[in-house]
Amino acid sequence: MEEIVVPLKINVVGNAGVGKTSIIERFVNNKIHDQNVNSIFCALNMKQIVYNKKEIKVVLWDVGRQAQNYDLIFRNTQICLVVFDPHDPKSFEDVNTWIETVRQTTANGVIYVVVCNKIDLANPLITHEMAQNLCNSEKEVTLKMCSAKTGEGVNELFDFVIGNICEDDELFEHLYQQQLEYQQNAQPRDLTKDYSVCRIL
């Protein structure tokens, strides 16, 4: 039988310019573009990894500011990263709105992480305490800090979110059996199947 590789869907959302694409590029390729690239609609990136002897295909949906069809984009997601720039107060103010948007179109059980990017830059307008207070005001939302530019905190961010899935034996077994069933029926579960709303990188 074909090897079972469990797909893990991660949506990365947030305002334009906060560094969503750069965080994804740093995780997938360990490098970023020198020029700013704003995601207008939606793009897909994938990386296959082994976590504690478990085969995982991480499918990252880079959701741009003009993305549509949220029902399709957020369908079957396990993890949502909400990114903000601590030098852009509006991006921080909109974090709650992004969380609510995803919650309206997904089932319970999604892991939410608020990501403060660009921590390599001095004089942030949004402090760690302010960001933590926001997370505390939401239900089961974790705060993580990183710099896509330097790479600081990026691997730790993804280790945290992927570990939340892989170390939950009951949840991972459910995802494994789900994928096994699809493959036995010759219908591999493909979290990138909604090509009409995304471009694949």
VEXLOLUM-325491 format. One line per field, with one value per atom (N, C-alpha, C): atom name; y, x, z; chain; residue number from 0; residue in one letter. Coordinates in pm, 1 decimal. Each point is the difference from the previous one (the first is absolute). Layout:
BEGIN
lumti = c(CA|...)
Y = c(Y|...)
X = c(X|...)
Z = c(Z|...)
tikol = c(A|...)
marse = c(NUM|...)
timi = c(a|...)
//
This chain:
BEGIN
lumti = c(N|CA|C|N|CA|C|N|CA|C|N|CA|C|N|CA|C|N|CA|C|N|CA|C|N|CA|C|N|CA|C|N|CA|C|N|CA|C|N|CA|C|N|CA|C|N|CA|C|N|CA|C|N|CA|C|N|CA|C|N|CA|C|N|CA|C|N|CA|C|N|CA|C|N|CA|C|N|CA|C|N|CA|C|N|CA|C|N|CA|C|N|CA|C|N|CA|C|N|CA|C|N|CA|C|N|CA|C|N|CA|C|N|CA|C|N|CA|C|N|CA|C|N|CA|C|N|CA|C|N|CA|C|N|CA|C|N|CA|C|N|CA|C|N|CA|C|N|CA|C|N|CA|C|N|CA|C|N|CA|C|N|CA|C|N|CA|C|N|CA|C|N|CA|C|N|CA|C|N|CA|C|N|CA|C|N|CA|C|N|CA|C|N|CA|C|N|CA|C|N|CA|C|N|CA|C|N|CA|C|N|CA|C|N|CA|C|N|CA|C|N|CA|C|N|CA|C|N|CA|C|N|CA|C|N|CA|C|N|CA|C|N|CA|C|N|CA|C|N|CA|C|N|CA|C|N|CA|C|N|CA|C|N|CA|C|N|CA|C|N|CA|C|N|CA|C|N|CA|C|N|CA|C|N|CA|C|N|CA|C|N|CA|C|N|CA|C|N|CA|C|N|CA|C|N|CA|C|N|CA|C|N|CA|C|N|CA|C|N|CA|C|N|CA|C|N|CA|C|N|CA|C|N|CA|C|N|CA|C|N|CA|C|N|CA|C|N|CA|C|N|CA|C|N|CA|C|N|CA|C|N|CA|C|N|CA|C|N|CA|C|N|CA|C|N|CA|C|N|CA|C|N|CA|C|N|CA|C|N|CA|C|N|CA|C|N|CA|C|N|CA|C|N|CA|C|N|CA|C|N|CA|C|N|CA|C|N|CA|C|N|CA|C|N|CA|C|N|CA|C|N|CA|C|N|CA|C|N|CA|C|N|CA|C|N|CA|C|N|CA|C|N|CA|C|N|CA|C|N|CA|C|N|CA|C|N|CA|C|N|CA|C|N|CA|C|N|CA|C|N|CA|C|N|CA|C|N|CA|C|N|CA|C|N|CA|C|N|CA|C|N|CA|C|N|CA|C|N|CA|C|N|CA|C|N|CA|C|N|CA|C|N|CA|C|N|CA|C|N|CA|C|N|CA|C|N|CA|C|N|CA|C|N|CA|C|N|CA|C|N|CA|C|N|CA|C|N|CA|C|N|CA|C|N|CA|C|N|CA|C|N|CA|C|N|CA|C|N|CA|C|N|CA|C|N|CA|C|N|CA|C|N|CA|C|N|CA|C|N|CA|C|N|CA|C|N|CA|C|N|CA|C|N|CA|C|N|CA|C|N|CA|C|N|CA|C|N|CA|C|N|CA|C|N|CA|C|N|CA|C|N|CA|C|N|CA|C|N|CA|C|N|CA|C|N|CA|C|N|CA|C|N|CA|C|N|CA|C|N|CA|C|N|CA|C|N|CA|C|N|CA|C|N|CA|C|N|CA|C|N|CA|C|N|CA|C|N|CA|C|N|CA|C)
Y = c(-119.4|119.4|124.6|101.0|126.8|54.6|59.0|56.6|106.7|-1.4|97.1|125.5|110.3|130.1|86.9|38.3|73.6|147.3|52.1|142.6|85.9|110.6|93.6|137.5|53.7|127.3|115.2|99.3|119.2|122.4|79.1|128.0|110.6|84.9|113.3|127.3|75.7|117.5|123.2|115.6|126.1|108.3|123.0|113.0|-2.8|77.7|9.8|58.6|-53.7|55.6|-47.8|-93.5|-44.9|-109.2|-58.2|-100.6|-142.9|-22.4|-136.3|-85.2|53.7|-74.6|-26.8|96.6|-16.5|-107.3|-6.7|-105.1|-136.6|-13.1|-127.2|-35.2|97.3|-25.0|-40.8|63.5|-33.9|-143.9|-41.9|-136.7|-101.6|27.8|-97.0|-6.5|116.7|5.4|54.8|42.3|62.5|122.0|73.7|126.8|80.9|129.5|85.4|87.9|52.7|93.0|131.7|61.5|129.4|110.1|-11.9|100.1|-44.7|97.7|-31.1|-58.5|-109.4|-62.9|-9.9|76.4|-2.6|-99.7|-92.7|-96.4|69.1|4.0|68.2|-94.3|-123.6|-93.5|-114.0|-111.7|-113.8|-83.6|-47.1|-82.4|-120.1|-108.8|-122.7|-30.9|-44.0|-52.2|-130.7|-92.9|-129.6|-42.0|-72.0|-53.9|-132.1|-104.6|-130.5|-17.3|-38.3|-12.8|-129.1|-34.7|-110.2|58.7|-22.8|50.4|-119.3|-28.6|-115.7|-126.6|-24.6|-118.8|-1.5|113.5|10.5|81.8|-56.7|67.1|103.8|124.6|110.3|78.9|33.9|96.5|128.6|102.0|128.1|81.0|34.5|77.4|138.4|100.2|136.7|84.7|56.2|88.5|144.1|71.9|139.8|86.5|49.6|66.8|150.2|52.5|141.3|86.0|129.0|95.9|-0.5|-46.7|-1.6|-141.5|-92.7|-137.8|-7.2|-89.0|-22.5|-147.4|-35.9|-139.8|-53.8|73.9|-43.1|-139.4|-37.2|-133.1|-107.4|21.3|-95.5|12.0|122.0|21.8|-57.2|16.8|-42.8|-140.2|-63.8|-133.6|-99.3|-80.9|-107.8|48.8|127.1|47.3|-51.5|-31.3|-41.6|112.4|89.3|104.8|132.4|107.6|133.9|89.5|54.6|96.8|139.5|86.7|137.7|90.8|57.2|74.0|150.3|68.0|146.1|55.6|127.3|73.0|94.5|-13.8|84.3|147.8|32.9|140.1|54.6|-82.8|36.2|-24.3|100.0|-18.9|-52.5|39.5|-47.0|-151.3|-54.3|-145.1|-72.0|63.1|-56.9|12.0|115.0|20.8|-100.5|-41.7|-88.8|-147.5|-32.7|-140.2|-65.9|66.3|-56.9|-24.5|92.7|-14.6|-122.0|-20.9|-118.0|-128.9|-2.5|-120.0|-28.1|102.6|-16.6|-45.3|52.8|-40.1|-148.8|-47.9|-142.5|-83.9|43.5|-76.7|-13.6|99.9|-4.7|-102.4|-42.3|-89.6|-133.4|-29.6|-126.0|-67.8|-127.8|-75.2|29.2|-45.8|14.1|-85.8|34.3|-80.6|56.9|110.5|63.3|62.0|-18.8|59.0|139.7|101.0|138.6|49.9|58.2|59.4|140.5|98.6|136.9|12.6|45.6|5.0|145.1|42.2|132.4|-13.6|50.3|-9.4|127.5|-3.0|116.2|43.0|-98.3|34.6|43.0|-10.0|47.1|152.6|65.6|145.6|65.1|112.1|70.0|85.9|39.5|95.6|-43.3|-117.8|-42.0|85.8|21.7|74.9|-90.9|-128.6|-99.1|-82.1|5.0|-71.6|-145.3|-79.1|-140.5|-10.1|88.0|-1.7|27.4|96.1|31.1|-120.4|-65.1|-116.2|-115.4|-19.2|-107.7|26.6|124.8|34.6|-28.9|27.0|-31.2|-150.0|-78.8|-145.7|-49.7|59.2|-40.1|31.5|102.1|38.3|-93.7|-78.0|-97.3|-137.7|-90.1|-134.7|-88.5|-51.3|-96.2|51.3|116.7|58.8|20.3|-46.5|6.7|110.1|64.0|102.8|-56.7|25.5|-35.0|120.4|13.1|111.5|-54.9|73.7|-47.1|113.5|-29.3|88.4|-84.5|19.2|-72.1|41.0|124.3|50.6|-73.5|-15.2|-66.3|-148.6|-41.4|-139.4|-27.5|97.3|-20.4|-35.6|-110.7|-39.2|-69.5|-5.8|-57.9|-151.3|-69.2|-144.8|-35.7|80.0|-24.8|16.3|96.7|20.5|-124.1|-51.5|-114.6|-129.2|-11.7|-114.9|-2.4|117.7|9.0|-44.0|56.3|-28.8|-142.7|-46.6|-137.0|-99.1|32.9|-86.0|-12.9|106.5|-5.5|-106.3|-21.8|-102.7|-137.1|-9.8|-129.8|-62.1|82.9|-52.3|-27.1|34.5|-36.6|-132.3|-110.2|-132.4|-26.5|41.3|-24.4|78.5|126.3|83.0|-49.5|-30.9|-45.1|-132.7|-88.4|-128.3|21.5|96.0|32.7|48.3|89.4|50.8|-110.9|-87.1|-111.8|-95.0|-36.7|-91.6|63.2|128.6|71.4|-5.5|24.1|-5.5|-142.4|-97.3|-140.4|-39.6|43.3|-31.2|59.6|125.0|63.3|-76.1|-39.5|-68.5|-139.2|-67.2|-131.9|8.6|112.3|21.7|67.7|5.6|60.8|145.7|66.9|141.4|71.1|18.7|63.5|134.1|19.1|126.9|109.4|100.8|106.1|134.5|56.6|127.6|117.1|-28.8|106.5|-6.1|-74.8|-28.9|119.5|102.0|113.9|98.2|-48.6|79.1|131.9|7.4|120.0|121.8|-20.2|113.8|27.1|-83.9|16.3|-27.7|53.0|-40.8|-78.7|-102.8|-88.6|41.8|16.4|41.2|-119.3)
X = c(84.2|-84.2|87.8|-48.9|71.0|15.5|115.9|26.9|-103.1|-41.5|-98.6|71.7|-26.2|53.1|-119.1|-6.3|-115.8|10.8|-100.6|1.7|-44.0|68.2|-31.3|-18.8|-119.9|-32.3|16.4|79.7|23.6|-37.8|-93.6|-33.2|81.6|61.1|77.3|-70.6|-53.6|-80.7|57.5|-50.8|44.7|-0.5|15.4|-2.4|118.6|-11.1|108.3|125.3|114.5|126.6|51.1|-71.0|43.4|106.3|18.6|104.9|-48.4|-125.4|-52.9|80.7|18.0|71.7|143.8|62.6|139.3|13.1|-95.0|2.2|-9.4|-89.7|-16.0|127.1|56.6|122.8|114.8|9.2|106.4|-15.9|-121.6|-23.4|23.2|-51.5|6.6|139.3|61.3|126.1|118.3|-25.1|102.1|62.7|-79.8|43.7|-123.7|19.0|-111.6|43.1|-99.1|29.1|51.4|92.8|52.1|-104.4|-88.7|-103.5|-129.2|-79.5|-128.6|-93.8|-66.7|-97.7|-131.2|-99.5|-129.8|-90.9|-55.7|-94.7|-134.1|-47.4|-125.9|-117.1|12.4|-110.5|39.5|44.4|34.5|104.6|100.2|104.9|26.6|44.7|27.7|148.5|49.7|135.9|-8.0|89.8|-2.7|140.0|7.0|127.0|-27.0|69.5|-16.4|108.6|-40.9|93.6|-28.0|92.7|-19.2|5.7|-105.3|-6.7|-20.6|99.6|-7.3|-42.1|66.4|-20.8|-135.9|-68.0|-129.3|16.8|-45.5|11.9|-112.3|40.0|-95.6|23.1|-108.1|8.0|-65.8|81.4|-50.9|-45.2|-128.0|-57.6|-34.1|72.5|-13.4|-77.6|-110.0|-83.8|30.6|62.5|37.8|-116.5|-79.7|-126.5|22.5|-22.0|21.3|-119.5|19.9|-101.0|-125.4|9.9|-116.0|-51.1|40.1|-46.7|-150.8|-60.7|-143.4|-25.4|-126.8|-37.3|64.0|-18.7|58.1|-46.4|-121.9|-48.8|91.9|49.9|91.3|140.2|44.7|136.9|21.2|-97.6|15.8|-55.1|-54.7|-57.6|108.3|-32.5|87.1|133.2|9.8|125.8|16.3|123.3|29.3|63.4|71.4|75.5|-18.7|-15.0|-7.6|103.6|90.5|97.4|-47.6|-17.6|-43.4|119.8|53.3|125.9|-26.3|78.3|-4.8|141.7|11.9|126.7|-5.3|89.4|-6.3|27.6|37.7|19.9|-119.9|-102.3|-121.2|-121.3|-43.3|-110.7|-127.5|-27.5|-122.4|3.0|115.0|9.6|-26.2|38.5|-26.4|-147.6|-58.8|-142.4|-87.3|44.7|-80.8|17.9|85.4|21.5|-130.7|-75.7|-127.2|-95.4|-1.6|-87.9|38.3|129.9|44.7|-39.2|18.9|-36.7|-148.7|-81.2|-144.5|-39.5|65.2|-29.8|24.9|111.3|31.1|-96.9|-30.3|-90.0|-139.4|-42.5|-132.9|-9.5|114.3|-1.6|68.1|32.8|65.9|-71.1|31.8|-53.5|83.3|-47.8|76.1|126.3|97.4|121.1|118.2|-19.9|111.3|95.4|129.9|101.5|32.9|-17.9|26.2|127.9|87.4|122.9|14.2|12.0|29.3|151.6|46.5|143.8|45.4|86.7|61.8|127.9|-2.1|114.9|85.6|116.2|90.5|55.1|27.3|53.7|145.8|60.2|137.5|8.3|-114.3|-2.4|-20.4|67.1|-6.2|-125.4|-28.8|-106.4|-138.9|-45.3|-135.4|-105.7|-109.0|-112.5|-92.4|3.2|-79.7|94.3|-17.6|88.3|-43.2|91.2|-31.3|-118.9|-4.2|-110.8|-133.5|-2.5|-123.4|-45.8|94.9|-34.4|-49.2|65.0|-41.9|-138.9|-29.7|-133.1|-106.8|31.7|-95.4|-26.9|106.3|-17.2|-78.9|25.0|-72.5|-148.7|-33.7|-140.5|-74.8|74.6|-59.6|3.1|-81.0|-5.5|104.8|93.2|100.5|78.3|59.9|84.8|139.1|101.6|138.6|75.1|94.7|84.3|138.6|51.4|137.1|66.1|130.7|77.5|102.6|23.3|99.3|48.3|103.4|48.6|22.8|-82.7|20.5|132.1|41.7|123.0|123.0|11.1|117.2|-22.6|-125.4|-33.1|-26.9|25.8|-20.1|-145.3|-18.4|-132.4|-87.4|40.9|-87.6|-11.1|112.9|-6.3|-71.0|24.0|-67.8|-151.2|-42.2|-142.4|-61.7|62.4|-58.3|17.2|108.0|12.8|-115.5|-37.2|-109.0|-132.3|-35.3|-132.2|-7.8|106.4|-0.5|1.0|75.7|3.4|-134.7|-79.4|-133.7|-85.9|21.1|-74.5|62.5|130.1|67.3|5.8|5.4|10.2|-136.1|-105.5|-134.9|-32.5|24.8|-10.5|-137.7|-103.0|-135.8|-27.3|39.0|-22.2|82.0|127.6|84.1|-49.8|-43.9|-53.4|-123.6|-83.1|-118.3|41.2|97.2|46.8|65.0|73.9|65.5|-103.0|-99.3|-102.5|-81.5|-22.1|-72.6|77.4|129.7|82.7|8.3|11.8|4.7|-126.0|-113.8|-127.3|-6.0|44.3|0.1|89.4|118.7|92.8|-49.4|-64.8|-55.4|-110.6|-68.1|-105.6|51.7|134.9|64.1|-40.0|-27.8|-33.5|84.6|128.7|87.5|-54.6|1.9|-45.7|97.5|-48.6|85.7|-49.4|73.4|-40.6|32.3|49.9|25.7|-98.8|-107.4|-86.3|-80.3|-17.6|-80.5|85.9|47.5|92.7|-60.4|-131.9|-64.0|22.0|37.0|16.1|145.3|92.6|140.2|90.5|122.3|104.1|102.9|56.4|92.9|142.3|81.6|138.9|91.7)
Z = c(0.0|0.0|0.0|-66.3|-2.5|142.1|25.7|131.8|35.6|125.6|46.4|48.2|-68.1|39.9|38.3|125.5|51.0|-39.1|-72.5|-34.3|118.1|17.4|107.6|-61.4|10.7|-63.9|98.3|-41.4|80.2|-81.9|50.9|-62.4|66.2|-81.4|50.4|-45.5|96.3|-31.9|69.3|-39.7|57.7|-105.9|42.9|-92.2|-95.9|-106.8|-98.0|64.4|-37.6|44.0|134.1|64.1|132.5|-7.1|-119.6|-15.3|-5.4|-37.9|-8.0|-98.0|-120.7|-103.4|41.9|63.7|43.0|107.5|91.7|102.5|-65.7|-97.0|-70.6|-76.2|-71.3|-76.2|91.5|115.0|94.3|48.4|27.0|46.2|-111.1|-119.1|-109.7|-61.3|-25.2|-75.2|79.0|123.2|84.7|-66.3|-74.8|-58.1|-34.9|-22.3|-38.9|-116.4|-72.6|-107.7|57.8|-71.5|44.9|-10.3|-100.5|-20.0|66.0|44.9|61.0|-104.1|36.8|-88.3|75.4|-42.2|66.0|-69.4|76.6|-55.0|-18.2|-124.4|-27.6|22.6|-45.5|12.4|94.2|-54.1|84.3|-72.7|72.2|-60.1|89.7|-61.3|73.0|-0.3|113.1|12.5|77.2|-31.2|66.8|42.6|110.9|46.9|70.3|-42.3|63.5|105.1|119.5|111.3|76.1|87.5|93.9|140.2|76.3|137.1|91.9|82.5|90.3|-74.1|-112.9|-84.0|-69.1|-2.1|-67.8|-127.3|-112.5|-129.2|-14.3|-23.3|-7.7|-128.5|-69.2|-109.5|48.9|24.9|46.8|-121.2|-3.1|-110.3|54.1|-47.3|51.1|-98.7|46.3|-81.9|38.6|-91.6|19.8|-47.5|94.5|-31.9|-13.3|-119.8|-27.9|35.3|-11.8|45.2|-86.8|-125.6|-87.9|-25.6|84.5|-16.7|15.3|-76.6|6.3|29.9|8.7|24.5|128.4|108.8|126.5|40.6|-36.9|34.3|-56.6|-121.4|-62.2|58.8|18.6|47.4|140.0|88.1|138.6|26.7|-100.4|17.7|43.6|100.8|48.1|57.8|33.0|57.8|142.3|35.9|137.5|81.7|-69.5|69.1|-72.0|76.1|-58.2|67.3|-80.3|48.2|-38.0|98.3|-23.9|24.9|-107.1|7.3|9.5|84.3|2.9|8.9|-35.2|4.6|120.0|97.7|120.1|-27.5|-123.0|-38.1|-77.0|-15.5|-74.4|89.6|75.4|94.2|-64.8|-124.6|-65.9|-18.5|-32.7|-17.2|131.7|110.7|132.0|35.1|-29.2|27.8|-75.2|-117.2|-83.3|33.1|95.3|36.3|43.4|86.9|45.8|-115.6|-96.2|-116.0|-81.9|-19.5|-74.0|72.4|130.6|76.6|-14.1|12.4|-10.7|-139.7|-102.7|-137.7|-19.8|51.5|-13.8|81.6|120.7|85.9|-60.2|-75.2|-61.3|-111.6|-52.8|-115.7|26.2|126.0|32.4|116.0|16.7|113.1|124.4|113.8|123.3|-7.2|81.3|6.0|-75.4|-72.8|-70.1|102.4|-20.5|86.8|-51.7|84.4|-39.3|67.0|-80.9|51.9|-57.2|87.3|-42.5|-10.9|-115.6|-27.6|-14.1|90.1|-8.4|-81.2|-123.1|-89.4|11.5|-63.3|-9.0|136.2|86.1|131.5|-8.0|-119.4|-17.2|-6.0|-22.9|-11.6|136.8|20.1|129.2|11.0|122.7|31.8|-48.4|40.3|-38.7|67.2|-69.7|56.1|80.6|-30.7|72.7|86.0|130.7|91.1|15.2|54.9|27.9|95.4|98.7|96.3|-68.5|-92.0|-72.8|-81.9|-66.5|-81.8|86.7|115.3|89.1|56.7|31.8|49.8|-104.5|-126.4|-107.0|-5.2|6.1|-4.6|120.2|115.8|120.6|-10.7|-79.6|-16.0|-94.2|-77.9|-90.1|66.3|-51.4|56.0|-65.6|81.9|-45.5|-120.5|15.6|-103.6|59.4|-71.8|46.6|-73.0|67.5|-60.8|-27.2|-120.5|-35.6|-66.6|21.7|-54.5|-98.5|-110.1|-95.8|-89.3|-75.1|-105.8|-124.1|-100.9|-125.5|-63.6|21.1|-61.8|52.0|131.1|58.1|22.6|2.2|27.9|146.3|86.3|143.3|30.4|69.1|45.9|-102.0|-127.1|-102.6|16.1|12.2|18.2|129.9|103.3|127.5|-14.7|-79.5|-25.5|-62.1|-105.6|-68.7|79.0|77.1|89.9|99.1|48.2|97.4|-60.5|-116.3|-56.1|-53.4|-64.8|-51.1|115.9|104.6|117.4|67.5|-2.1|58.3|-66.5|-128.8|-72.4|21.2|-21.9|2.3|138.9|102.6|135.7|63.3|-71.1|42.5|-67.6|70.3|-61.7|-59.0|70.8|-48.6|-127.7|-1.9|-118.0|-118.3|23.4|-110.7|-55.8|87.1|-47.1|-85.7|39.1|-80.5|-138.5|-8.2|-129.1|-82.2|68.2|-68.7|-60.3|79.9|-48.8|-111.9|9.5|-104.5|-131.6|7.9|-120.6|-53.3|89.5|-40.6|-75.1|50.5|-65.3|-140.0|-12.7|-131.9|-96.6|46.4|-89.0|-36.5|91.8|-30.8|-103.6|-1.6|-98.5|-126.4|-10.6|-117.5|-16.7|111.9|-2.5|105.4|-28.0|99.2|45.4|127.4|54.9|-40.0|-68.1|-51.9|50.1|94.5|57.4|-91.6|-120.6|-97.0|-115.0|15.0|-114.1|-49.1|80.4|-43.0|-79.2|-115.3|-80.1|-45.2|-7.3|-52.6|88.0|125.4|90.3|35.7|-46.1|36.0|-118.7|9.5|-92.4|79.2|-61.3|68.2|-31.7|103.7|-17.0|18.2)
tikol = c(A|A|A|A|A|A|A|A|A|A|A|A|A|A|A|A|A|A|A|A|A|A|A|A|A|A|A|A|A|A|A|A|A|A|A|A|A|A|A|A|A|A|A|A|A|A|A|A|A|A|A|A|A|A|A|A|A|A|A|A|A|A|A|A|A|A|A|A|A|A|A|A|A|A|A|A|A|A|A|A|A|A|A|A|A|A|A|A|A|A|A|A|A|A|A|A|A|A|A|A|A|A|A|A|A|A|A|A|A|A|A|A|A|A|A|A|A|A|A|A|A|A|A|A|A|A|A|A|A|A|A|A|A|A|A|A|A|A|A|A|A|A|A|A|A|A|A|A|A|A|A|A|A|A|A|A|A|A|A|A|A|A|A|A|A|A|A|A|A|A|A|A|A|A|A|A|A|A|A|A|A|A|A|A|A|A|A|A|A|A|A|A|A|A|A|A|A|A|A|A|A|A|A|A|A|A|A|A|A|A|A|A|A|A|A|A|A|A|A|A|A|A|A|A|A|A|A|A|A|A|A|A|A|A|A|A|A|A|A|A|A|A|A|A|A|A|A|A|A|A|A|A|A|A|A|A|A|A|A|A|A|A|A|A|A|A|A|A|A|A|A|A|A|A|A|A|A|A|A|A|A|A|A|A|A|A|A|A|A|A|A|A|A|A|A|A|A|A|A|A|A|A|A|A|A|A|A|A|A|A|A|A|A|A|A|A|A|A|A|A|A|A|A|A|A|A|A|A|A|A|A|A|A|A|A|A|A|A|A|A|A|A|A|A|A|A|A|A|A|A|A|A|A|A|A|A|A|A|A|A|A|A|A|A|A|A|A|A|A|A|A|A|A|A|A|A|A|A|A|A|A|A|A|A|A|A|A|A|A|A|A|A|A|A|A|A|A|A|A|A|A|A|A|A|A|A|A|A|A|A|A|A|A|A|A|A|A|A|A|A|A|A|A|A|A|A|A|A|A|A|A|A|A|A|A|A|A|A|A|A|A|A|A|A|A|A|A|A|A|A|A|A|A|A|A|A|A|A|A|A|A|A|A|A|A|A|A|A|A|A|A|A|A|A|A|A|A|A|A|A|A|A|A|A|A|A|A|A|A|A|A|A|A|A|A|A|A|A|A|A|A|A|A|A|A|A|A|A|A|A|A|A|A|A|A|A|A|A|A|A|A|A|A|A|A|A|A|A|A|A|A|A|A|A|A|A|A|A|A|A|A|A|A|A|A|A|A|A|A|A|A|A|A|A|A|A|A|A|A|A|A|A|A|A|A|A|A|A|A|A|A|A|A|A|A|A|A|A|A|A|A|A|A|A|A|A|A|A|A|A|A|A|A|A|A|A|A|A|A|A|A|A|A)
marse = c(0|0|0|1|1|1|2|2|2|3|3|3|4|4|4|5|5|5|6|6|6|7|7|7|8|8|8|9|9|9|10|10|10|11|11|11|12|12|12|13|13|13|14|14|14|15|15|15|16|16|16|17|17|17|18|18|18|19|19|19|20|20|20|21|21|21|22|22|22|23|23|23|24|24|24|25|25|25|26|26|26|27|27|27|28|28|28|29|29|29|30|30|30|31|31|31|32|32|32|33|33|33|34|34|34|35|35|35|36|36|36|37|37|37|38|38|38|39|39|39|40|40|40|41|41|41|42|42|42|43|43|43|44|44|44|45|45|45|46|46|46|47|47|47|48|48|48|49|49|49|50|50|50|51|51|51|52|52|52|53|53|53|54|54|54|55|55|55|56|56|56|57|57|57|58|58|58|59|59|59|60|60|60|61|61|61|62|62|62|63|63|63|64|64|64|65|65|65|66|66|66|67|67|67|68|68|68|69|69|69|70|70|70|71|71|71|72|72|72|73|73|73|74|74|74|75|75|75|76|76|76|77|77|77|78|78|78|79|79|79|80|80|80|81|81|81|82|82|82|83|83|83|84|84|84|85|85|85|86|86|86|87|87|87|88|88|88|89|89|89|90|90|90|91|91|91|92|92|92|93|93|93|94|94|94|95|95|95|96|96|96|97|97|97|98|98|98|99|99|99|100|100|100|101|101|101|102|102|102|103|103|103|104|104|104|105|105|105|106|106|106|107|107|107|108|108|108|109|109|109|110|110|110|111|111|111|112|112|112|113|113|113|114|114|114|115|115|115|116|116|116|117|117|117|118|118|118|119|119|119|120|120|120|121|121|121|122|122|122|123|123|123|124|124|124|125|125|125|126|126|126|127|127|127|128|128|128|129|129|129|130|130|130|131|131|131|132|132|132|133|133|133|134|134|134|135|135|135|136|136|136|137|137|137|138|138|138|139|139|139|140|140|140|141|141|141|142|142|142|143|143|143|144|144|144|145|145|145|146|146|146|147|147|147|148|148|148|149|149|149|150|150|150|151|151|151|152|152|152|153|153|153|154|154|154|155|155|155|156|156|156|157|157|157|158|158|158|159|159|159|160|160|160|161|161|161|162|162|162|163|163|163|164|164|164|165|165|165|166|166|166|167|167|167|168|168|168|169|169|169|170|170|170|171|171|171|172|172|172|173|173|173|174|174|174|175|175|175|176|176|176|177|177|177|178|178|178|179|179|179|180|180|180|181|181|181|182|182|182|183|183|183|184|184|184|185|185|185|186|186|186|187|187|187|188|188|188|189|189|189|190|190|190|191|191|191|192|192|192|193|193|193|194|194|194|195|195|195|196|196|196|197|197|197|198|198|198|199|199|199|200|200|200)
timi = c(m|m|m|e|e|e|e|e|e|i|i|i|v|v|v|v|v|v|p|p|p|l|l|l|k|k|k|i|i|i|n|n|n|v|v|v|v|v|v|g|g|g|n|n|n|a|a|a|g|g|g|v|v|v|g|g|g|k|k|k|t|t|t|s|s|s|i|i|i|i|i|i|e|e|e|r|r|r|f|f|f|v|v|v|n|n|n|n|n|n|k|k|k|i|i|i|h|h|h|d|d|d|q|q|q|n|n|n|v|v|v|n|n|n|s|s|s|i|i|i|f|f|f|c|c|c|a|a|a|l|l|l|n|n|n|m|m|m|k|k|k|q|q|q|i|i|i|v|v|v|y|y|y|n|n|n|k|k|k|k|k|k|e|e|e|i|i|i|k|k|k|v|v|v|v|v|v|l|l|l|w|w|w|d|d|d|v|v|v|g|g|g|r|r|r|q|q|q|a|a|a|q|q|q|n|n|n|y|y|y|d|d|d|l|l|l|i|i|i|f|f|f|r|r|r|n|n|n|t|t|t|q|q|q|i|i|i|c|c|c|l|l|l|v|v|v|v|v|v|f|f|f|d|d|d|p|p|p|h|h|h|d|d|d|p|p|p|k|k|k|s|s|s|f|f|f|e|e|e|d|d|d|v|v|v|n|n|n|t|t|t|w|w|w|i|i|i|e|e|e|t|t|t|v|v|v|r|r|r|q|q|q|t|t|t|t|t|t|a|a|a|n|n|n|g|g|g|v|v|v|i|i|i|y|y|y|v|v|v|v|v|v|v|v|v|c|c|c|n|n|n|k|k|k|i|i|i|d|d|d|l|l|l|a|a|a|n|n|n|p|p|p|l|l|l|i|i|i|t|t|t|h|h|h|e|e|e|m|m|m|a|a|a|q|q|q|n|n|n|l|l|l|c|c|c|n|n|n|s|s|s|e|e|e|k|k|k|e|e|e|v|v|v|t|t|t|l|l|l|k|k|k|m|m|m|c|c|c|s|s|s|a|a|a|k|k|k|t|t|t|g|g|g|e|e|e|g|g|g|v|v|v|n|n|n|e|e|e|l|l|l|f|f|f|d|d|d|f|f|f|v|v|v|i|i|i|g|g|g|n|n|n|i|i|i|c|c|c|e|e|e|d|d|d|d|d|d|e|e|e|l|l|l|f|f|f|e|e|e|h|h|h|l|l|l|y|y|y|q|q|q|q|q|q|q|q|q|l|l|l|e|e|e|y|y|y|q|q|q|q|q|q|n|n|n|a|a|a|q|q|q|p|p|p|r|r|r|d|d|d|l|l|l|t|t|t|k|k|k|d|d|d|y|y|y|s|s|s|v|v|v|c|c|c|r|r|r|i|i|i|l|l|l)
//
